[in-house]
Each structure stands twice: as C-alpha cells, then as structure tokens.
C-alpha cells in the first residue's frame, strides 16, 4: 500500500481526533482510517451524482421505457416472483 504524508496544524489534528472519537464507525481507529473513510464517502457521493445526472439525461432525451413497457415488466415481475 502506498504511503502519503499530510501536514496539518495542531487545530486540524485536534479536529480529526475529535471526529474519530465521535464517529461510531471510526471508534478505536486511526487518522488514516478516517481519511480512508472520507475518501470512500466522496467516491460514493460522486458515483451517486453521476447516476442522477445520467438518469436526468435519459429522462430529458426520452430514452426510458414507455408506459406500456413499464407495465409489462411489472406484470412479469409479479407473475415470476
């Protein structure tokens, strides 16, 4: 795993330590775990944003299913379980 160094002032280090202490999913973890967690959150946020933008584009270009196609899928799902 690659290592990086980040230089922060004391105030920022204290804030990071408080975040670690108060976040249930980070308790008993390190500063590195917090940074990794924040990166994962940002990747997830960006992925969701791209998905929403793509859905908007599909809607704007009317590339989605017709009402009849949607009803057929619903019926198929109900019949097949």
Biopython code that builds the backbone (N, CA, C, O; Angstrom):
import numpy as np
from Bio.PDB.StructureBuilder import StructureBuilder

atoms = [
    (1, "UNK", "N", (0.844, -1.172, 0.000)),
    (1, "UNK", "CA", (0.000, 0.000, 0.000)),
    (1, "UNK", "C", (0.893, 1.240, 0.000)),
    (1, "UNK", "O", (1.886, 1.297, 0.725)),
    (2, "UNK", "N", (0.543, 2.208, -0.797)),
    (2, "UNK", "CA", (1.313, 3.450, -0.879)),
    (2, "UNK", "C", (1.102, 4.280, 0.374)),
    (2, "UNK", "O", (0.036, 4.247, 0.989)),
    (3, "UNK", "N", (2.109, 5.004, 0.729)),
    (3, "UNK", "CA", (2.017, 5.884, 1.893)),
    (3, "UNK", "C", (2.086, 7.325, 1.417)),
    (3, "UNK", "O", (2.835, 7.657, 0.498)),
    (4, "UNK", "N", (1.293, 8.175, 2.055)),
    (4, "UNK", "CA", (1.350, 9.602, 1.784)),
    (4, "UNK", "C", (1.497, 10.327, 3.113)),
    (4, "UNK", "O", (1.142, 9.792, 4.164)),
    (5, "UNK", "N", (2.006, 11.508, 3.064)),
    (5, "UNK", "CA", (2.137, 12.331, 4.260)),
    (5, "UNK", "C", (1.296, 13.584, 4.085)),
    (5, "UNK", "O", (1.300, 14.206, 3.022)),
    (6, "UNK", "N", (0.582, 13.945, 5.127)),
    (6, "UNK", "CA", (-0.220, 15.155, 5.126)),
    (6, "UNK", "C", (0.206, 15.969, 6.346)),
    (6, "UNK", "O", (0.232, 15.461, 7.467)),
    (7, "UNK", "N", (0.530, 17.207, 6.119)),
    (7, "UNK", "CA", (0.952, 18.072, 7.213)),
    (7, "UNK", "C", (-0.186, 19.016, 7.575)),
    (7, "UNK", "O", (-0.661, 19.793, 6.747)),
    (8, "UNK", "N", (-0.611, 18.928, 8.837)),
    (8, "UNK", "CA", (-1.711, 19.751, 9.334)),
    (8, "UNK", "C", (-1.272, 20.463, 10.600)),
    (8, "UNK", "O", (-0.400, 19.984, 11.326)),
    (9, "UNK", "N", (-1.886, 21.612, 10.859)),
    (9, "UNK", "CA", (-1.579, 22.304, 12.104)),
    (9, "UNK", "C", (-2.281, 21.596, 13.265)),
    (9, "UNK", "O", (-3.114, 20.712, 13.063)),
    (10, "UNK", "N", (-1.932, 21.999, 14.461)),
    (10, "UNK", "CA", (-2.463, 21.347, 15.664)),
    (10, "UNK", "C", (-3.990, 21.400, 15.740)),
    (10, "UNK", "O", (-4.629, 20.440, 16.172)),
    (11, "UNK", "N", (-4.567, 22.519, 15.320)),
    (11, "UNK", "CA", (-6.021, 22.660, 15.368)),
    (11, "UNK", "C", (-6.695, 21.611, 14.492)),
    (11, "UNK", "O", (-7.675, 20.989, 14.903)),
    (12, "UNK", "N", (-6.175, 21.418, 13.300)),
    (12, "UNK", "CA", (-6.744, 20.414, 12.393)),
    (12, "UNK", "C", (-6.555, 19.002, 12.944)),
    (12, "UNK", "O", (-7.455, 18.170, 12.838)),
    (13, "UNK", "N", (-5.401, 18.731, 13.523)),
    (13, "UNK", "CA", (-5.165, 17.411, 14.112)),
    (13, "UNK", "C", (-6.148, 17.138, 15.251)),
    (13, "UNK", "O", (-6.649, 16.023, 15.395)),
    (14, "UNK", "N", (-6.417, 18.164, 16.053)),
    (14, "UNK", "CA", (-7.390, 18.012, 17.141)),
    (14, "UNK", "C", (-8.783, 17.751, 16.581)),
    (14, "UNK", "O", (-9.530, 16.935, 17.121)),
    (15, "UNK", "N", (-9.133, 18.444, 15.496)),
    (15, "UNK", "CA", (-10.440, 18.223, 14.870)),
    (15, "UNK", "C", (-10.556, 16.793, 14.334)),
    (15, "UNK", "O", (-11.598, 16.154, 14.484)),
    (16, "UNK", "N", (-9.498, 16.300, 13.718)),
    (16, "UNK", "CA", (-9.505, 14.926, 13.212)),
    (16, "UNK", "C", (-9.678, 13.944, 14.369)),
    (16, "UNK", "O", (-10.464, 13.001, 14.278)),
    (17, "UNK", "N", (-8.947, 14.167, 15.443)),
    (17, "UNK", "CA", (-9.056, 13.271, 16.592)),
    (17, "UNK", "C", (-10.465, 13.296, 17.185)),
    (17, "UNK", "O", (-10.980, 12.257, 17.597)),
    (18, "UNK", "N", (-11.093, 14.480, 17.231)),
    (18, "UNK", "CA", (-12.479, 14.572, 17.721)),
    (18, "UNK", "C", (-13.436, 13.821, 16.807)),
    (18, "UNK", "O", (-14.345, 13.138, 17.278)),
    (19, "UNK", "N", (-13.233, 13.947, 15.502)),
    (19, "UNK", "CA", (-14.071, 13.213, 14.555)),
    (19, "UNK", "C", (-13.967, 11.708, 14.778)),
    (19, "UNK", "O", (-14.972, 10.998, 14.766)),
    (20, "UNK", "N", (-12.764, 11.238, 14.978)),
    (20, "UNK", "CA", (-12.554, 9.809, 15.214)),
    (20, "UNK", "C", (-13.259, 9.371, 16.494)),
    (20, "UNK", "O", (-13.893, 8.316, 16.530)),
    (21, "UNK", "N", (-13.146, 10.183, 17.544)),
    (21, "UNK", "CA", (-13.759, 9.838, 18.832)),
    (21, "UNK", "C", (-15.280, 9.856, 18.777)),
    (21, "UNK", "O", (-15.929, 9.089, 19.487)),
    (22, "UNK", "N", (-15.859, 10.716, 17.947)),
    (22, "UNK", "CA", (-17.315, 10.883, 17.943)),
    (22, "UNK", "C", (-18.022, 10.126, 16.824)),
    (22, "UNK", "O", (-19.252, 10.105, 16.785)),
    (23, "UNK", "N", (-17.277, 9.508, 15.917)),
    (23, "UNK", "CA", (-17.894, 8.748, 14.830)),
    (23, "UNK", "C", (-17.964, 7.277, 15.216)),
    (23, "UNK", "O", (-16.930, 6.632, 15.391)),
    (24, "UNK", "N", (-19.179, 6.737, 15.349)),
    (24, "UNK", "CA", (-19.327, 5.346, 15.790)),
    (24, "UNK", "C", (-18.600, 4.343, 14.895)),
    (24, "UNK", "O", (-18.084, 3.338, 15.384)),
    (25, "UNK", "N", (-18.556, 4.612, 13.584)),
    (25, "UNK", "CA", (-17.907, 3.663, 12.691)),
    (25, "UNK", "C", (-16.389, 3.840, 12.638)),
    (25, "UNK", "O", (-15.707, 3.098, 11.931)),
    (26, "UNK", "N", (-15.858, 4.810, 13.375)),
    (26, "UNK", "CA", (-14.409, 5.034, 13.387)),
    (26, "UNK", "C", (-13.794, 4.896, 14.772)),
    (26, "UNK", "O", (-12.583, 5.051, 14.929)),
    (27, "UNK", "N", (-14.610, 4.606, 15.772)),
    (27, "UNK", "CA", (-14.087, 4.491, 17.122)),
    (27, "UNK", "C", (-12.964, 3.460, 17.153)),
    (27, "UNK", "O", (-13.056, 2.410, 16.517)),
    (28, "UNK", "N", (-11.924, 3.761, 17.884)),
    (28, "UNK", "CA", (-10.744, 2.896, 18.021)),
    (28, "UNK", "C", (-9.996, 2.708, 16.699)),
    (28, "UNK", "O", (-9.334, 1.690, 16.494)),
    (29, "UNK", "N", (-10.101, 3.670, 15.827)),
    (29, "UNK", "CA", (-9.369, 3.615, 14.562)),
    (29, "UNK", "C", (-8.376, 4.769, 14.508)),
    (29, "UNK", "O", (-8.314, 5.599, 15.415)),
    (30, "UNK", "N", (-7.620, 4.802, 13.456)),
    (30, "UNK", "CA", (-6.557, 5.796, 13.325)),
    (30, "UNK", "C", (-6.975, 6.961, 12.433)),
    (30, "UNK", "O", (-8.049, 6.957, 11.832)),
    (31, "UNK", "N", (-6.111, 7.938, 12.367)),
    (31, "UNK", "CA", (-6.331, 9.063, 11.456)),
    (31, "UNK", "C", (-6.367, 8.568, 10.021)),
    (31, "UNK", "O", (-7.149, 9.060, 9.209)),
    (32, "UNK", "N", (-5.527, 7.600, 9.712)),
    (32, "UNK", "CA", (-5.513, 7.035, 8.355)),
    (32, "UNK", "C", (-6.850, 6.398, 8.016)),
    (32, "UNK", "O", (-7.326, 6.509, 6.886)),
    (33, "UNK", "N", (-7.458, 5.730, 8.994)),
    (33, "UNK", "CA", (-8.765, 5.110, 8.762)),
    (33, "UNK", "C", (-9.810, 6.181, 8.480)),
    (33, "UNK", "O", (-10.682, 5.986, 7.634)),
    (34, "UNK", "N", (-9.730, 7.308, 9.179)),
    (34, "UNK", "CA", (-10.666, 8.407, 8.937)),
    (34, "UNK", "C", (-10.504, 8.931, 7.516)),
    (34, "UNK", "O", (-11.493, 9.122, 6.808)),
    (35, "UNK", "N", (-9.283, 9.160, 7.102)),
    (35, "UNK", "CA", (-9.046, 9.679, 5.759)),
    (35, "UNK", "C", (-9.525, 8.684, 4.716)),
    (35, "UNK", "O", (-10.127, 9.076, 3.717)),
    (36, "UNK", "N", (-9.270, 7.415, 4.934)),
    (36, "UNK", "CA", (-9.746, 6.382, 4.019)),
    (36, "UNK", "C", (-11.269, 6.375, 3.955)),
    (36, "UNK", "O", (-11.852, 6.261, 2.877)),
    (37, "UNK", "N", (-11.904, 6.498, 5.112)),
    (37, "UNK", "CA", (-13.372, 6.540, 5.189)),
    (37, "UNK", "C", (-13.918, 7.753, 4.424)),
    (37, "UNK", "O", (-14.901, 7.632, 3.694)),
    (38, "UNK", "N", (-13.291, 8.909, 4.587)),
    (38, "UNK", "CA", (-13.732, 10.118, 3.896)),
    (38, "UNK", "C", (-13.562, 9.986, 2.380)),
    (38, "UNK", "O", (-14.405, 10.455, 1.615)),
    (39, "UNK", "N", (-12.484, 9.355, 1.954)),
    (39, "UNK", "CA", (-12.286, 9.134, 0.523)),
    (39, "UNK", "C", (-13.374, 8.216, -0.021)),
    (39, "UNK", "O", (-13.931, 8.475, -1.088)),
    (40, "UNK", "N", (-13.680, 7.139, 0.715)),
    (40, "UNK", "CA", (-14.746, 6.221, 0.296)),
    (40, "UNK", "C", (-16.083, 6.949, 0.187)),
    (40, "UNK", "O", (-16.832, 6.736, -0.766)),
    (41, "UNK", "N", (-16.383, 7.807, 1.164)),
    (41, "UNK", "CA", (-17.629, 8.574, 1.134)),
    (41, "UNK", "C", (-17.688, 9.480, -0.094)),
    (41, "UNK", "O", (-18.731, 9.592, -0.737)),
    (42, "UNK", "N", (-16.578, 10.120, -0.413)),
    (42, "UNK", "CA", (-16.541, 11.030, -1.564)),
    (42, "UNK", "C", (-16.716, 10.248, -2.865)),
    (42, "UNK", "O", (-17.425, 10.703, -3.763)),
    (43, "UNK", "N", (-16.097, 9.106, -2.978)),
    (43, "UNK", "CA", (-16.261, 8.278, -4.181)),
    (43, "UNK", "C", (-17.717, 7.868, -4.331)),
    (43, "UNK", "O", (-18.266, 7.922, -5.432)),
    (44, "UNK", "N", (-18.348, 7.460, -3.235)),
    (44, "UNK", "CA", (-19.762, 7.084, -3.261)),
    (44, "UNK", "C", (-20.628, 8.272, -3.655)),
    (44, "UNK", "O", (-21.548, 8.131, -4.460)),
    (45, "UNK", "N", (-20.338, 9.447, -3.089)),
    (45, "UNK", "CA", (-21.109, 10.648, -3.404)),
    (45, "UNK", "C", (-20.997, 10.986, -4.890)),
    (45, "UNK", "O", (-21.999, 11.287, -5.539)),
    (46, "UNK", "N", (-19.782, 10.935, -5.423)),
    (46, "UNK", "CA", (-19.583, 11.255, -6.834)),
    (46, "UNK", "C", (-20.271, 10.234, -7.741)),
    (46, "UNK", "O", (-20.833, 10.602, -8.772)),
    (47, "UNK", "N", (-20.229, 8.966, -7.366)),
    (47, "UNK", "CA", (-20.887, 7.924, -8.153)),
    (47, "UNK", "C", (-22.393, 8.159, -8.191)),
    (47, "UNK", "O", (-23.011, 8.077, -9.252)),
    (48, "UNK", "N", (-22.980, 8.449, -7.036)),
    (48, "UNK", "CA", (-24.416, 8.719, -6.981)),
    (48, "UNK", "C", (-24.774, 9.952, -7.804)),
    (48, "UNK", "O", (-25.791, 9.962, -8.497)),
    (49, "UNK", "N", (-23.952, 10.979, -7.732)),
    (49, "UNK", "CA", (-24.189, 12.196, -8.501)),
    (49, "UNK", "C", (-24.171, 11.899, -10.005)),
    (49, "UNK", "O", (-25.029, 12.378, -10.746)),
    (50, "UNK", "N", (-23.195, 11.111, -10.448)),
    (50, "UNK", "CA", (-23.135, 10.738, -11.876)),
    (50, "UNK", "C", (-24.362, 9.926, -12.277)),
    (50, "UNK", "O", (-24.886, 10.102, -13.377)),
    (51, "UNK", "N", (-24.826, 9.039, -11.398)),
    (51, "UNK", "CA", (-26.010, 8.233, -11.701)),
    (51, "UNK", "C", (-27.246, 9.110, -11.827)),
    (51, "UNK", "O", (-28.069, 8.896, -12.716)),
    (52, "UNK", "N", (-27.383, 10.093, -10.947)),
    (52, "UNK", "CA", (-28.524, 11.009, -11.007)),
    (52, "UNK", "C", (-28.471, 11.826, -12.291)),
    (52, "UNK", "O", (-29.489, 11.999, -12.961)),
    (53, "UNK", "N", (-27.294, 12.325, -12.635)),
    (53, "UNK", "CA", (-27.151, 13.102, -13.866)),
    (53, "UNK", "C", (-27.486, 12.251, -15.089)),
    (53, "UNK", "O", (-28.131, 12.730, -16.022)),
    (54, "UNK", "N", (-27.051, 10.997, -15.088)),
    (54, "UNK", "CA", (-27.353, 10.103, -16.207)),
    (54, "UNK", "C", (-28.851, 9.839, -16.292)),
    (54, "UNK", "O", (-29.418, 9.806, -17.384)),
    (55, "UNK", "N", (-29.490, 9.653, -15.145)),
    (55, "UNK", "CA", (-30.942, 9.416, -15.141)),
    (55, "UNK", "C", (-31.685, 10.642, -15.663)),
    (55, "UNK", "O", (-32.668, 10.510, -16.393)),
    (56, "UNK", "N", (-31.219, 11.834, -15.291)),
    (56, "UNK", "CA", (-31.843, 13.050, -15.800)),
    (56, "UNK", "C", (-31.709, 13.133, -17.315)),
    (56, "UNK", "O", (-32.653, 13.506, -18.011)),
    (57, "UNK", "N", (-30.534, 12.785, -17.816)),
    (57, "UNK", "CA", (-30.304, 12.827, -19.261)),
    (57, "UNK", "C", (-31.198, 11.825, -19.987)),
    (57, "UNK", "O", (-31.767, 12.138, -21.033)),
    (58, "UNK", "N", (-31.320, 10.627, -19.434)),
    (58, "UNK", "CA", (-32.206, 9.621, -20.033)),
    (58, "UNK", "C", (-33.628, 10.153, -20.072)),
    (58, "UNK", "O", (-34.335, 9.977, -21.064)),
    (59, "UNK", "N", (-34.046, 10.802, -18.996)),
    (59, "UNK", "CA", (-35.391, 11.357, -18.930)),
    (59, "UNK", "C", (-35.568, 12.491, -19.940)),
    (59, "UNK", "O", (-36.575, 12.546, -20.646)),
    (60, "UNK", "N", (-34.595, 13.387, -20.006)),
    (60, "UNK", "CA", (-34.685, 14.526, -20.931)),
    (60, "UNK", "C", (-34.727, 14.069, -22.387)),
    (60, "UNK", "O", (-35.438, 14.650, -23.206)),
    (61, "UNK", "N", (-33.964, 13.030, -22.701)),
    (61, "UNK", "CA", (-33.907, 12.541, -24.080)),
    (61, "UNK", "C", (-34.990, 11.508, -24.376)),
    (61, "UNK", "O", (-35.069, 10.962, -25.476)),
    (62, "UNK", "N", (-35.820, 11.254, -23.367)),
    (62, "UNK", "CA", (-36.912, 10.298, -23.501)),
    (62, "UNK", "C", (-36.402, 8.937, -23.976)),
    (62, "UNK", "O", (-36.960, 8.326, -24.887)),
    (63, "UNK", "N", (-35.319, 8.478, -23.327)),
    (63, "UNK", "CA", (-34.718, 7.192, -23.682)),
    (63, "UNK", "C", (-35.213, 6.053, -22.789)),
    (63, "UNK", "O", (-34.824, 4.900, -22.973)),
    (64, "UNK", "N", (-36.053, 6.377, -21.845)),
    (64, "UNK", "CA", (-36.548, 5.356, -20.920)),
    (64, "UNK", "C", (-37.630, 4.498, -21.539)),
    (64, "UNK", "O", (-37.947, 4.622, -22.723)),
    (65, "UNK", "N", (-38.187, 3.634, -20.725)),
    (65, "UNK", "CA", (-39.241, 2.744, -21.175)),
    (65, "UNK", "C", (-40.544, 3.514, -21.364)),
    (65, "UNK", "O", (-40.789, 4.529, -20.714)),
    (66, "UNK", "N", (-41.363, 3.004, -22.266)),
    (66, "UNK", "CA", (-42.695, 3.567, -22.417)),
    (66, "UNK", "C", (-43.555, 3.067, -21.261)),
    (66, "UNK", "O", (-43.171, 2.137, -20.552)),
    (67, "UNK", "N", (-44.697, 3.676, -21.078)),
    (67, "UNK", "CA", (-45.604, 3.259, -20.020)),
    (67, "UNK", "C", (-45.999, 1.788, -20.209)),
    (67, "UNK", "O", (-46.085, 1.032, -19.241)),
    (68, "UNK", "N", (-46.234, 1.397, -21.446)),
    (68, "UNK", "CA", (-46.613, 0.013, -21.746)),
    (68, "UNK", "C", (-45.487, -0.958, -21.378)),
    (68, "UNK", "O", (-45.744, -2.026, -20.823)),
    (69, "UNK", "N", (-44.249, -0.589, -21.686)),
    (69, "UNK", "CA", (-43.108, -1.442, -21.340)),
    (69, "UNK", "C", (-42.962, -1.572, -19.827)),
    (69, "UNK", "O", (-42.683, -2.658, -19.319)),
    (70, "UNK", "N", (-43.151, -0.470, -19.108)),
    (70, "UNK", "CA", (-43.072, -0.500, -17.651)),
    (70, "UNK", "C", (-44.138, -1.432, -17.067)),
    (70, "UNK", "O", (-43.852, -2.217, -16.163)),
    (71, "UNK", "N", (-45.358, -1.343, -17.581)),
    (71, "UNK", "CA", (-46.442, -2.194, -17.097)),
    (71, "UNK", "C", (-46.145, -3.664, -17.366)),
    (71, "UNK", "O", (-46.431, -4.517, -16.525)),
    (72, "UNK", "N", (-45.575, -3.970, -18.530)),
    (72, "UNK", "CA", (-45.227, -5.357, -18.854)),
    (72, "UNK", "C", (-44.173, -5.895, -17.888)),
    (72, "UNK", "O", (-44.266, -7.037, -17.438)),
    (73, "UNK", "N", (-43.187, -5.087, -17.573)),
    (73, "UNK", "CA", (-42.141, -5.514, -16.633)),
    (73, "UNK", "C", (-42.744, -5.754, -15.260)),
    (73, "UNK", "O", (-42.404, -6.735, -14.600)),
    (74, "UNK", "N", (-43.631, -4.875, -14.822)),
    (74, "UNK", "CA", (-44.281, -5.037, -13.516)),
    (74, "UNK", "C", (-45.087, -6.326, -13.492)),
    (74, "UNK", "O", (-45.008, -7.086, -12.527)),
    (75, "UNK", "N", (-45.853, -6.580, -14.531)),
    (75, "UNK", "CA", (-46.659, -7.805, -14.600)),
    (75, "UNK", "C", (-45.748, -9.032, -14.607)),
    (75, "UNK", "O", (-46.012, -9.995, -13.887)),
    (76, "UNK", "N", (-44.676, -9.014, -15.411)),
    (76, "UNK", "CA", (-43.728, -10.130, -15.444)),
    (76, "UNK", "C", (-43.136, -10.394, -14.076)),
    (76, "UNK", "O", (-43.017, -11.545, -13.656)),
    (77, "UNK", "N", (-42.770, -9.343, -13.386)),
    (77, "UNK", "CA", (-42.176, -9.480, -12.057)),
    (77, "UNK", "C", (-43.180, -10.085, -11.076)),
    (77, "UNK", "O", (-42.829, -10.952, -10.276)),
    (78, "UNK", "N", (-44.423, -9.626, -11.141)),
    (78, "UNK", "CA", (-45.459, -10.153, -10.250)),
    (78, "UNK", "C", (-45.727, -11.623, -10.544)),
    (78, "UNK", "O", (-45.908, -12.412, -9.616)),
    (79, "UNK", "N", (-45.757, -12.004, -11.813)),
    (79, "UNK", "CA", (-46.038, -13.381, -12.197)),
    (79, "UNK", "C", (-44.862, -14.305, -11.848)),
    (79, "UNK", "O", (-45.063, -15.410, -11.344)),
    (80, "UNK", "N", (-43.662, -13.854, -12.116)),
    (80, "UNK", "CA", (-42.472, -14.692, -11.898)),
    (80, "UNK", "C", (-41.972, -14.655, -10.465)),
    (80, "UNK", "O", (-41.194, -15.517, -10.056)),
    (81, "UNK", "N", (-42.404, -13.675, -9.708)),
    (81, "UNK", "CA", (-41.958, -13.571, -8.307)),
    (81, "UNK", "C", (-40.779, -12.773, -8.212)),
    (81, "UNK", "O", (-40.256, -12.573, -7.116)),
]
sb = StructureBuilder()
sb.init_structure("model")
sb.init_model(0)
sb.init_chain("A")
sb.init_seg("    ")
for serial, (resi, resn, name, xyz) in enumerate(atoms, 1):
    if name == "N":
        sb.init_residue(resn, " ", resi, " ")
    sb.init_atom(name, np.array(xyz, "f"), 0.0, 1.0, " ", f" {name:<3s}", serial, name[0])
structure = sb.get_structure()
